[in-house]
C-alpha cells in the first residue's frame, strides 16, 4: 500500500483527478503507466500520432475521429490530466457516487456526458448538429465497402427522418439523445480494454 501511495504522490494532481473523475487510485496509476508508455518522446504530452498506436483505435473504422476527440479545437498535445478527463467518459456510470454541489455540469461518465462525446464524433464542423453529409461520412467509415452508396444514402435518410424532430434536416444533440434512449451506451463505451 505504501508503494502505491508514494507512486500516486508523484503524479501531478492525482488526488484532484480521483475526486473529479471517480477513477480509483489504482486506475490513476494504471492510466499514468499507459500515458507514459504512449509518450514515446517522454515530453509529458501526447500527440495524435501517439494515440494512433493504440491497437483498438487503429482497428476502429472511426478511430481517427476518436483520436481527434482527445484534441479539442486547435490543441495539438494532451497532458496527463486532460488524458484522464477524456477517458472518464468511458468509465462506468457511478449512480452511488454523491453529486458534488460545486459541479456545474454532469460528470463525463454520466449517460449525457457519454452521449455528448459520441455526438462530437459525428458533428465534425462543431455546429451543434449532425448534418446528412456528416452522418454519411461516419457511415462510409464504419460500413465501407460492405454496402453500396445507394444503401448508405438510404440509411442516412432514414436516420435523419427518424431522429429529426424539428424538421431542419439535421440532428441536434437533444434529438440524438432521444433517438438513443434505448441504447445501452454503458456497454458500448467501456474503458476496460484501455486499462489492461
Buried (B, 14 or more C-beta within 10 A) or exposed (E): EEEEEEBBEEBEBBEEBBEBBBBEBEBBBBBBEBBEEBBEEEEEBBBBEBBEEBEEBEEBEBBBBBBBBBBEEEEEEBBBBBBBBBBBBBBEBEEEEEEEEEEEEEBBBBBBBBBBBBBBBBBBEEEEBBBBEBBBBBBBBEBEEEBEEEEBBEBBEEBBEEBBEEEEEBBBBEBBBEBBEEEEBBEEBEBEEBBE
